[in-house]
């Protein structure tokens, strides 16, 4: 059975991968948002901006969790 340190490292590594995915999704949504805005679909673009804000908020929480796990 892995010790607590090994579990923390594995969890931090998994969270890091999820964080990278989160950043990639944010970048994709940003590109779509730009296209929507330029195409005159402002209300949909605004909804996409809200989704990006949620990704940013959650990315901060994930980053904090990774930092805590790596310090243990």
N, C-alpha and C positions, 0 to 999 in steps of 0.2 A: 504494500500500500504506500503511495507516495506521501512524503512528509508535507507539512503545511506550506513550506517554501516552494516545493515543486508544484503544488496545486496553484499557488499564487502566480507563479511564472506562467503556467499553462493558461490560467484564466486571463492574465494580462496579455499574453500573446494572442489569444482568441479575440479579446476585446479590441486589440490593436488592428486586427484584420477587419473586424466589423466597422471600426472607425474609418479605415481606408475606404471601405465600401460606402460608408456614409458620405465621405468627401466626394467620391465619384458620382454618387447619386445627386448630390448638391450641384456639382458642376453640370451634369446633364440637365437638371431642372433649370438651372440658370440659362443655359443655351436655349431651351424651349421657351422659357419666359421671354427672353429677348426677341425671339422669332414671333411669339404671340403678340407682344407689345407693338412690334413693327408692322404686324399684320392687322392691327386695329382691334384686337380681341382683348381689350383692357381688363375686363372683369375676370377672364380666365387667367390672364397674366398676374393679376392681383392675388388670386387664389394660389398660384404657383409660388409667389413671393412668400405667402404665409407658410407654405410647406417648407421652403428654404429656411425660414426663420426657426421653424420647429427642428429641422435638421441641425442648425447651428446650436440651438439650446441643448439638444441631446448630445451633440458632439462634445460640448463643454463638460457635461456630466460624465460621459464615457472617459474623456481625457483625465478628469479628476480621479475616477475609479482606477484607471490604469496606473496613475501616479501613486495612489495609496497602496495598491497591490505590490508594486515594484519596490516600495520602501519597507515592506514587511519582511 
